[in-house]
Amino acid sequence: MDPSQTHHLMTNLFHKGESLDMWFYLSEQEKFNDFSNEGALYWHETNTPYAVWTPESIRTRSLKYYPSATLQNNGSLYAHVFFTRSEVDK
């Protein structure tokens, strides 16, 4: 692969209109792999079409998060968002 050819540097993993699932986790850990922790899962969307922009494409979510003492003392909160093809398990 020739790195001077910019079209080789980046490609989409998904095709326009392909159905995706999204998992949104909140954690005070920078790296996340605790997928079985349902308490960390704040939002799960299924069958969302990729790169299809319509008024129905807009998603909003309100949530309550109770910060730990560490977070209240200048800790960090991370949003871990994962997308997969709809037929694939996370």
PDB file as gemmi writes it, atoms N, CA and C in Angstrom:
CRYST1    1.000    1.000    1.000  90.00  90.00  90.00 P 1                      
ATOM      1  N   MET A   1       0.851  -1.179   0.000  1.00  0.00           N  
ATOM      2  CA  MET A   1       0.000   0.000   0.000  1.00  0.00           C  
ATOM      3  C   MET A   1       0.892   1.236   0.000  1.00  0.00           C  
ATOM      4  N   ASP A   2       0.568   2.160  -0.837  1.00  0.00           N  
ATOM      5  CA  ASP A   2       1.317   3.405  -0.954  1.00  0.00           C  
ATOM      6  C   ASP A   2       0.646   4.474  -0.088  1.00  0.00           C  
ATOM      7  N   PRO A   3       1.291   4.888   1.041  1.00  0.00           N  
ATOM      8  CA  PRO A   3       0.666   5.873   1.927  1.00  0.00           C  
ATOM      9  C   PRO A   3       0.450   7.236   1.293  1.00  0.00           C  
ATOM     10  N   SER A   4       1.097   7.502   0.169  1.00  0.00           N  
ATOM     11  CA  SER A   4       0.868   8.789  -0.496  1.00  0.00           C  
ATOM     12  C   SER A   4      -0.483   8.814  -1.214  1.00  0.00           C  
ATOM     13  N   GLN A   5      -1.078   7.665  -1.395  1.00  0.00           N  
ATOM     14  CA  GLN A   5      -2.405   7.571  -2.008  1.00  0.00           C  
ATOM     15  C   GLN A   5      -3.446   7.675  -0.898  1.00  0.00           C  
ATOM     16  N   THR A   6      -4.006   8.870  -0.724  1.00  0.00           N  
ATOM     17  CA  THR A   6      -4.893   9.125   0.413  1.00  0.00           C  
ATOM     18  C   THR A   6      -6.130   8.244   0.417  1.00  0.00           C  
ATOM     19  N   HIS A   7      -6.591   7.797  -0.734  1.00  0.00           N  
ATOM     20  CA  HIS A   7      -7.788   6.960  -0.744  1.00  0.00           C  
ATOM     21  C   HIS A   7      -7.522   5.595  -0.111  1.00  0.00           C  
ATOM     22  N   HIS A   8      -6.266   5.238   0.122  1.00  0.00           N  
ATOM     23  CA  HIS A   8      -5.929   3.984   0.783  1.00  0.00           C  
ATOM     24  C   HIS A   8      -5.808   4.137   2.295  1.00  0.00           C  
ATOM     25  N   LEU A   9      -5.785   5.359   2.775  1.00  0.00           N  
ATOM     26  CA  LEU A   9      -5.557   5.583   4.198  1.00  0.00           C  
ATOM     27  C   LEU A   9      -6.788   5.338   5.051  1.00  0.00           C  
ATOM     28  N   MET A  10      -7.959   5.576   4.495  1.00  0.00           N  
ATOM     29  CA  MET A  10      -9.155   5.468   5.310  1.00  0.00           C  
ATOM     30  C   MET A  10     -10.325   5.007   4.445  1.00  0.00           C  
ATOM     31  N   THR A  11     -11.052   4.030   4.959  1.00  0.00           N  
ATOM     32  CA  THR A  11     -12.265   3.577   4.284  1.00  0.00           C  
ATOM     33  C   THR A  11     -13.326   3.315   5.338  1.00  0.00           C  
ATOM     34  N   ASN A  12     -14.575   3.321   4.923  1.00  0.00           N  
ATOM     35  CA  ASN A  12     -15.665   3.005   5.839  1.00  0.00           C  
ATOM     36  C   ASN A  12     -15.760   1.500   6.032  1.00  0.00           C  
ATOM     37  N   LEU A  13     -16.029   1.098   7.259  1.00  0.00           N  
ATOM     38  CA  LEU A  13     -16.277  -0.312   7.533  1.00  0.00           C  
ATOM     39  C   LEU A  13     -17.690  -0.706   7.137  1.00  0.00           C  
ATOM     40  N   PHE A  14     -18.600   0.253   7.148  1.00  0.00           N  
ATOM     41  CA  PHE A  14     -20.010  -0.012   6.905  1.00  0.00           C  
ATOM     42  C   PHE A  14     -20.446   0.646   5.599  1.00  0.00           C  
ATOM     43  N   HIS A  15     -21.489   0.092   5.014  1.00  0.00           N  
ATOM     44  CA  HIS A  15     -22.044   0.628   3.775  1.00  0.00           C  
ATOM     45  C   HIS A  15     -23.262   1.492   4.085  1.00  0.00           C  
ATOM     46  N   LYS A  16     -23.493   2.490   3.258  1.00  0.00           N  
ATOM     47  CA  LYS A  16     -24.644   3.374   3.444  1.00  0.00           C  
ATOM     48  C   LYS A  16     -25.929   2.545   3.506  1.00  0.00           C  
ATOM     49  N   GLY A  17     -26.734   2.809   4.539  1.00  0.00           N  
ATOM     50  CA  GLY A  17     -27.995   2.108   4.728  1.00  0.00           C  
ATOM     51  C   GLY A  17     -27.880   0.805   5.490  1.00  0.00           C  
ATOM     52  N   GLU A  18     -26.653   0.346   5.746  1.00  0.00           N  
ATOM     53  CA  GLU A  18     -26.473  -0.914   6.479  1.00  0.00           C  
ATOM     54  C   GLU A  18     -27.017  -0.763   7.899  1.00  0.00           C  
ATOM     55  N   SER A  19     -27.678  -1.787   8.387  1.00  0.00           N  
ATOM     56  CA  SER A  19     -28.307  -1.750   9.702  1.00  0.00           C  
ATOM     57  C   SER A  19     -27.266  -1.980  10.800  1.00  0.00           C  
ATOM     58  N   LEU A  20     -27.193  -1.024  11.755  1.00  0.00           N  
ATOM     59  CA  LEU A  20     -26.214  -1.092  12.837  1.00  0.00           C  
ATOM     60  C   LEU A  20     -26.907  -1.070  14.191  1.00  0.00           C  
ATOM     61  N   ASP A  21     -26.236  -1.662  15.171  1.00  0.00           N  
ATOM     62  CA  ASP A  21     -26.648  -1.563  16.569  1.00  0.00           C  
ATOM     63  C   ASP A  21     -25.620  -0.708  17.298  1.00  0.00           C  
ATOM     64  N   MET A  22     -26.078   0.053  18.289  1.00  0.00           N  
ATOM     65  CA  MET A  22     -25.196   0.923  19.056  1.00  0.00           C  
ATOM     66  C   MET A  22     -25.326   0.610  20.537  1.00  0.00           C  
ATOM     67  N   TRP A  23     -24.195   0.544  21.214  1.00  0.00           N  
ATOM     68  CA  TRP A  23     -24.142   0.402  22.665  1.00  0.00           C  
ATOM     69  C   TRP A  23     -23.392   1.601  23.220  1.00  0.00           C  
ATOM     70  N   PHE A  24     -23.978   2.260  24.222  1.00  0.00           N  
ATOM     71  CA  PHE A  24     -23.395   3.453  24.841  1.00  0.00           C  
ATOM     72  C   PHE A  24     -23.191   3.147  26.325  1.00  0.00           C  
ATOM     73  N   TYR A  25     -21.939   3.091  26.742  1.00  0.00           N  
ATOM     74  CA  TYR A  25     -21.579   2.809  28.127  1.00  0.00           C  
ATOM     75  C   TYR A  25     -20.931   4.038  28.750  1.00  0.00           C  
ATOM     76  N   LEU A  26     -21.165   4.253  30.040  1.00  0.00           N  
ATOM     77  CA  LEU A  26     -20.446   5.272  30.807  1.00  0.00           C  
ATOM     78  C   LEU A  26     -19.579   4.563  31.832  1.00  0.00           C  
ATOM     79  N   SER A  27     -18.362   5.057  31.975  1.00  0.00           N  
ATOM     80  CA  SER A  27     -17.417   4.444  32.900  1.00  0.00           C  
ATOM     81  C   SER A  27     -16.399   5.486  33.344  1.00  0.00           C  
ATOM     82  N   GLU A  28     -15.878   5.297  34.520  1.00  0.00           N  
ATOM     83  CA  GLU A  28     -14.793   6.157  34.996  1.00  0.00           C  
ATOM     84  C   GLU A  28     -13.435   5.586  34.595  1.00  0.00           C  
ATOM     85  N   GLN A  29     -13.450   4.514  33.827  1.00  0.00           N  
ATOM     86  CA  GLN A  29     -12.219   3.888  33.336  1.00  0.00           C  
ATOM     87  C   GLN A  29     -11.980   4.302  31.886  1.00  0.00           C  
ATOM     88  N   GLU A  30     -10.739   4.636  31.573  1.00  0.00           N  
ATOM     89  CA  GLU A  30     -10.410   5.061  30.212  1.00  0.00           C  
ATOM     90  C   GLU A  30     -10.620   3.934  29.200  1.00  0.00           C  
ATOM     91  N   LYS A  31     -10.256   2.721  29.581  1.00  0.00           N  
ATOM     92  CA  LYS A  31     -10.438   1.557  28.705  1.00  0.00           C  
ATOM     93  C   LYS A  31     -11.610   0.745  29.221  1.00  0.00           C  
ATOM     94  N   PHE A  32     -12.403   0.225  28.305  1.00  0.00           N  
ATOM     95  CA  PHE A  32     -13.634  -0.461  28.695  1.00  0.00           C  
ATOM     96  C   PHE A  32     -13.745  -1.801  27.993  1.00  0.00           C  
ATOM     97  N   ASN A  33     -14.052  -2.846  28.778  1.00  0.00           N  
ATOM     98  CA  ASN A  33     -14.348  -4.153  28.194  1.00  0.00           C  
ATOM     99  C   ASN A  33     -15.350  -4.936  29.044  1.00  0.00           C  
ATOM    100  N   ASP A  34     -16.035  -4.257  29.945  1.00  0.00           N  
ATOM    101  CA  ASP A  34     -16.984  -4.894  30.866  1.00  0.00           C  
ATOM    102  C   ASP A  34     -18.385  -4.910  30.254  1.00  0.00           C  
ATOM    103  N   PHE A  35     -18.520  -5.602  29.121  1.00  0.00           N  
ATOM    104  CA  PHE A  35     -19.775  -5.581  28.371  1.00  0.00           C  
ATOM    105  C   PHE A  35     -20.924  -6.274  29.096  1.00  0.00           C  
ATOM    106  N   SER A  36     -20.629  -7.099  30.073  1.00  0.00           N  
ATOM    107  CA  SER A  36     -21.694  -7.779  30.816  1.00  0.00           C  
ATOM    108  C   SER A  36     -22.248  -6.910  31.948  1.00  0.00           C  
ATOM    109  N   ASN A  37     -21.643  -5.764  32.197  1.00  0.00           N  
ATOM    110  CA  ASN A  37     -22.088  -4.861  33.260  1.00  0.00           C  
ATOM    111  C   ASN A  37     -23.273  -4.031  32.765  1.00  0.00           C  
ATOM    112  N   GLU A  38     -24.479  -4.522  33.042  1.00  0.00           N  
ATOM    113  CA  GLU A  38     -25.681  -3.815  32.598  1.00  0.00           C  
ATOM    114  C   GLU A  38     -25.822  -2.448  33.270  1.00  0.00           C  
ATOM    115  N   GLY A  39     -25.191  -2.247  34.430  1.00  0.00           N  
ATOM    116  CA  GLY A  39     -25.235  -0.954  35.096  1.00  0.00           C  
ATOM    117  C   GLY A  39     -24.465   0.119  34.354  1.00  0.00           C  
ATOM    118  N   ALA A  40     -23.516  -0.285  33.523  1.00  0.00           N  
ATOM    119  CA  ALA A  40     -22.724   0.667  32.744  1.00  0.00           C  
ATOM    120  C   ALA A  40     -23.374   0.984  31.401  1.00  0.00           C  
ATOM    121  N   LEU A  41     -24.317   0.136  30.967  1.00  0.00           N  
ATOM    122  CA  LEU A  41     -24.994   0.344  29.688  1.00  0.00           C  
ATOM    123  C   LEU A  41     -26.124   1.348  29.873  1.00  0.00           C  
ATOM    124  N   TYR A  42     -25.987   2.502  29.228  1.00  0.00           N  
ATOM    125  CA  TYR A  42     -26.980   3.565  29.372  1.00  0.00           C  
ATOM    126  C   TYR A  42     -27.894   3.700  28.161  1.00  0.00           C  
ATOM    127  N   TRP A  43     -27.482   3.160  27.030  1.00  0.00           N  
ATOM    128  CA  TRP A  43     -28.305   3.317  25.842  1.00  0.00           C  
ATOM    129  C   TRP A  43     -27.957   2.223  24.853  1.00  0.00           C  
ATOM    130  N   HIS A  44     -28.981   1.600  24.306  1.00  0.00           N  
ATOM    131  CA  HIS A  44     -28.797   0.582  23.277  1.00  0.00           C  
ATOM    132  C   HIS A  44     -29.822   0.819  22.177  1.00  0.00           C  
ATOM    133  N   GLU A  45     -29.355   1.045  20.979  1.00  0.00           N  
ATOM    134  CA  GLU A  45     -30.218   1.241  19.805  1.00  0.00           C  
ATOM    135  C   GLU A  45     -29.982   0.076  18.849  1.00  0.00           C  
ATOM    136  N   THR A  46     -31.042  -0.388  18.209  1.00  0.00           N  
ATOM    137  CA  THR A  46     -30.898  -1.474  17.241  1.00  0.00           C  
ATOM    138  C   THR A  46     -31.419  -1.038  15.878  1.00  0.00           C  
ATOM    139  N   ASN A  47     -30.873  -1.686  14.867  1.00  0.00           N  
ATOM    140  CA  ASN A  47     -31.328  -1.497  13.482  1.00  0.00           C  
ATOM    141  C   ASN A  47     -31.347  -0.036  13.039  1.00  0.00           C  
ATOM    142  N   THR A  48     -30.268   0.669  13.320  1.00  0.00           N  
ATOM    143  CA  THR A  48     -30.123   2.058  12.887  1.00  0.00           C  
ATOM    144  C   THR A  48     -29.400   2.071  11.541  1.00  0.00           C  
ATOM    145  N   PRO A  49     -29.992   2.646  10.500  1.00  0.00           N  
ATOM    146  CA  PRO A  49     -29.321   2.659   9.196  1.00  0.00           C  
ATOM    147  C   PRO A  49     -28.126   3.613   9.197  1.00  0.00           C  
ATOM    148  N   TYR A  50     -27.014   3.146   8.682  1.00  0.00           N  
ATOM    149  CA  TYR A  50     -25.776   3.915   8.640  1.00  0.00           C  
ATOM    150  C   TYR A  50     -25.829   4.959   7.522  1.00  0.00           C  
ATOM    151  N   ALA A  51     -25.489   6.197   7.861  1.00  0.00           N  
ATOM    152  CA  ALA A  51     -25.342   7.301   6.900  1.00  0.00           C  
ATOM    153  C   ALA A  51     -26.619   7.591   6.123  1.00  0.00           C  
ATOM    154  N   VAL A  52     -27.757   7.409   6.767  1.00  0.00           N  
ATOM    155  CA  VAL A  52     -29.041   7.771   6.168  1.00  0.00           C  
ATOM    156  C   VAL A  52     -29.577   8.930   6.997  1.00  0.00           C  
ATOM    157  N   TRP A  53     -29.624  10.117   6.406  1.00  0.00           N  
ATOM    158  CA  TRP A  53     -29.967  11.325   7.151  1.00  0.00           C  
ATOM    159  C   TRP A  53     -31.396  11.758   6.843  1.00  0.00           C  
ATOM    160  N   THR A  54     -32.270  11.564   7.816  1.00  0.00           N  
ATOM    161  CA  THR A  54     -33.666  11.985   7.725  1.00  0.00           C  
ATOM    162  C   THR A  54     -34.031  12.633   9.059  1.00  0.00           C  
ATOM    163  N   PRO A  55     -35.164  13.307   9.148  1.00  0.00           N  
ATOM    164  CA  PRO A  55     -35.570  13.862  10.455  1.00  0.00           C  
ATOM    165  C   PRO A  55     -35.665  12.786  11.545  1.00  0.00           C  
ATOM    166  N   GLU A  56     -35.957  11.542  11.165  1.00  0.00           N  
ATOM    167  CA  GLU A  56     -36.040  10.452  12.137  1.00  0.00           C  
ATOM    168  C   GLU A  56     -34.663   9.970  12.594  1.00  0.00           C  
ATOM    169  N   SER A  57     -33.601  10.462  11.964  1.00  0.00           N  
ATOM    170  CA  SER A  57     -32.244  10.036  12.313  1.00  0.00           C  
ATOM    171  C   SER A  57     -31.751  10.645  13.618  1.00  0.00           C  
ATOM    172  N   ILE A  58     -32.380  11.703  14.072  1.00  0.00           N  
ATOM    173  CA  ILE A  58     -31.931  12.401  15.277  1.00  0.00           C  
ATOM    174  C   ILE A  58     -32.323  11.596  16.506  1.00  0.00           C  
ATOM    175  N   ARG A  59     -31.352  11.382  17.389  1.00  0.00           N  
ATOM    176  CA  ARG A  59     -31.592  10.651  18.627  1.00  0.00           C  
ATOM    177  C   ARG A  59     -31.192  11.540  19.802  1.00  0.00           C  
ATOM    178  N   THR A  60     -31.977  11.532  20.852  1.00  0.00           N  
ATOM    179  CA  THR A  60     -31.611  12.235  22.082  1.00  0.00           C  
ATOM    180  C   THR A  60     -31.871  11.301  23.251  1.00  0.00           C  
ATOM    181  N   ARG A  61     -31.143  11.530  24.322  1.00  0.00           N  
ATOM    182  CA  ARG A  61     -31.305  10.710  25.515  1.00  0.00           C  
ATOM    183  C   ARG A  61     -30.965  11.560  26.719  1.00  0.00           C  
ATOM    184  N   SER A  62     -31.809  11.531  27.720  1.00  0.00           N  
ATOM    185  CA  SER A  62     -31.523  12.170  29.007  1.00  0.00           C  
ATOM    186  C   SER A  62     -31.249  11.061  30.005  1.00  0.00           C  
ATOM    187  N   LEU A  63     -30.306  11.294  30.875  1.00  0.00           N  
ATOM    188  CA  LEU A  63     -29.990  10.275  31.870  1.00  0.00           C  
ATOM    189  C   LEU A  63     -29.533  10.929  33.153  1.00  0.00           C  
ATOM    190  N   LYS A  64     -29.616  10.169  34.223  1.00  0.00           N  
ATOM    191  CA  LYS A  64     -29.075  10.604  35.509  1.00  0.00           C  
ATOM    192  C   LYS A  64     -27.861   9.743  35.804  1.00  0.00           C  
ATOM    193  N   TYR A  65     -26.790  10.401  36.173  1.00  0.00           N  
ATOM    194  CA  TYR A  65     -25.564   9.696  36.529  1.00  0.00           C  
ATOM    195  C   TYR A  65     -25.124  10.209  37.886  1.00  0.00           C  
ATOM    196  N   TYR A  66     -24.895   9.303  38.803  1.00  0.00           N  
ATOM    197  CA  TYR A  66     -24.479   9.676  40.148  1.00  0.00           C  
ATOM    198  C   TYR A  66     -22.966   9.473  40.261  1.00  0.00           C  
ATOM    199  N   PRO A  67     -22.215  10.559  40.269  1.00  0.00           N  
ATOM    200  CA  PRO A  67     -20.753  10.456  40.247  1.00  0.00           C  
ATOM    201  C   PRO A  67     -20.182   9.937  41.559  1.00  0.00           C  
ATOM    202  N   SER A  68     -19.109   9.180  41.425  1.00  0.00           N  
ATOM    203  CA  SER A  68     -18.388   8.690  42.600  1.00  0.00           C  
ATOM    204  C   SER A  68     -17.614   9.849  43.236  1.00  0.00           C  
ATOM    205  N   ALA A  69     -17.063   9.607  44.412  1.00  0.00           N  
ATOM    206  CA  ALA A  69     -16.248  10.630  45.078  1.00  0.00           C  
ATOM    207  C   ALA A  69     -15.039  10.988  44.218  1.00  0.00           C  
ATOM    208  N   THR A  70     -14.455   9.997  43.555  1.00  0.00           N  
ATOM    209  CA  THR A  70     -13.308  10.252  42.679  1.00  0.00           C  
ATOM    210  C   THR A  70     -13.689  11.192  41.544  1.00  0.00           C  
ATOM    211  N   LEU A  71     -14.830  10.943  40.947  1.00  0.00           N  
ATOM    212  CA  LEU A  71     -15.276  11.794  39.847  1.00  0.00           C  
ATOM    213  C   LEU A  71     -15.575  13.208  40.334  1.00  0.00           C  
ATOM    214  N   GLN A  72     -16.132  13.320  41.526  1.00  0.00           N  
ATOM    215  CA  GLN A  72     -16.436  14.635  42.088  1.00  0.00           C  
ATOM    216  C   GLN A  72     -15.170  15.417  42.427  1.00  0.00           C  
ATOM    217  N   ASN A  73     -14.062  14.715  42.579  1.00  0.00           N  
ATOM    218  CA  ASN A  73     -12.782  15.364  42.878  1.00  0.00           C  
ATOM    219  C   ASN A  73     -11.894  15.400  41.640  1.00  0.00           C  
ATOM    220  N   ASN A  74     -12.470  15.870  40.542  1.00  0.00           N  
ATOM    221  CA  ASN A  74     -11.747  16.075  39.290  1.00  0.00           C  
ATOM    222  C   ASN A  74     -11.369  14.774  38.584  1.00  0.00           C  
ATOM    223  N   GLY A  75     -12.148  13.727  38.783  1.00  0.00           N  
ATOM    224  CA  GLY A  75     -11.938  12.492  38.037  1.00  0.00           C  
ATOM    225  C   GLY A  75     -12.464  12.649  36.617  1.00  0.00           C  
ATOM    226  N   SER A  76     -12.391  11.584  35.856  1.00  0.00           N  
ATOM    227  CA  SER A  76     -12.844  11.616  34.460  1.00  0.00           C  
ATOM    228  C   SER A  76     -13.986  10.636  34.249  1.00  0.00           C  
ATOM    229  N   LEU A  77     -14.896  11.007  33.383  1.00  0.00           N  
ATOM    230  CA  LEU A  77     -15.996  10.143  32.976  1.00  0.00           C  
ATOM    231  C   LEU A  77     -15.858   9.922  31.475  1.00  0.00           C  
ATOM    232  N   TYR A  78     -15.924   8.669  31.058  1.00  0.00           N  
ATOM    233  CA  TYR A  78     -15.729   8.321  29.658  1.00  0.00           C  
ATOM    234  C   TYR A  78     -17.008   7.753  29.063  1.00  0.00           C  
ATOM    235  N   ALA A  79     -17.315   8.170  27.861  1.00  0.00           N  
ATOM    236  CA  ALA A  79     -18.402   7.579  27.079  1.00  0.00           C  
ATOM    237  C   ALA A  79     -17.761   6.599  26.100  1.00  0.00           C  
ATOM    238  N   HIS A  80     -18.154   5.347  26.194  1.00  0.00           N  
ATOM    239  CA  HIS A  80     -17.654   4.299  25.303  1.00  0.00           C  
ATOM    240  C   HIS A  80     -18.808   3.910  24.385  1.00  0.00           C  
ATOM    241  N   VAL A  81     -18.666   4.192  23.109  1.00  0.00           N  
ATOM    242  CA  VAL A  81     -19.740   3.950  22.145  1.00  0.00           C  
ATOM    243  C   VAL A  81     -19.240   2.945  21.116  1.00  0.00           C  
ATOM    244  N   PHE A  82     -20.018   1.881  20.938  1.00  0.00           N  
ATOM    245  CA  PHE A  82     -19.645   0.804  20.027  1.00  0.00           C  
ATOM    246  C   PHE A  82     -20.758   0.591  19.010  1.00  0.00           C  
ATOM    247  N   PHE A  83     -20.377   0.423  17.751  1.00  0.00           N  
ATOM    248  CA  PHE A  83     -21.317   0.106  16.682  1.00  0.00           C  
ATOM    249  C   PHE A  83     -20.943  -1.240  16.088  1.00  0.00           C  
ATOM    250  N   THR A  84     -21.953  -2.077  15.839  1.00  0.00           N  
ATOM    251  CA  THR A  84     -21.749  -3.353  15.157  1.00  0.00           C  
ATOM    252  C   THR A  84     -22.843  -3.525  14.118  1.00  0.00           C  
ATOM    253  N   ARG A  85     -22.590  -4.401  13.185  1.00  0.00           N  
ATOM    254  CA  ARG A  85     -23.665  -4.784  12.267  1.00  0.00           C  
ATOM    255  C   ARG A  85     -24.766  -5.422  13.099  1.00  0.00           C  
ATOM    256  N   SER A  86     -26.002  -5.207  12.725  1.00  0.00           N  
ATOM    257  CA  SER A  86     -27.129  -5.638  13.550  1.00  0.00           C  
ATOM    258  C   SER A  86     -27.153  -7.132  13.823  1.00  0.00           C  
ATOM    259  N   GLU A  87     -26.637  -7.944  12.936  1.00  0.00           N  
ATOM    260  CA  GLU A  87     -26.685  -9.383  13.168  1.00  0.00           C  
ATOM    261  C   GLU A  87     -25.515  -9.906  13.994  1.00  0.00           C  
ATOM    262  N   VAL A  88     -24.601  -9.024  14.417  1.00  0.00           N  
ATOM    263  CA  VAL A  88     -23.408  -9.427  15.161  1.00  0.00           C  
ATOM    264  C   VAL A  88     -23.609  -9.146  16.639  1.00  0.00           C  
ATOM    265  N   ASP A  89     -23.246 -10.113  17.503  1.00  0.00           N  
ATOM    266  CA  ASP A  89     -23.282  -9.873  18.947  1.00  0.00           C  
ATOM    267  C   ASP A  89     -22.144  -8.944  19.316  1.00  0.00           C  
ATOM    268  N   LYS A  90     -22.364  -8.158  20.395  1.00  0.00           N  
ATOM    269  CA  LYS A  90     -21.323  -7.228  20.832  1.00  0.00           C  
ATOM    270  C   LYS A  90     -20.099  -7.946  21.341  1.00  0.00           C  
TER     271      LYS A  90                                                      
END                                                                             
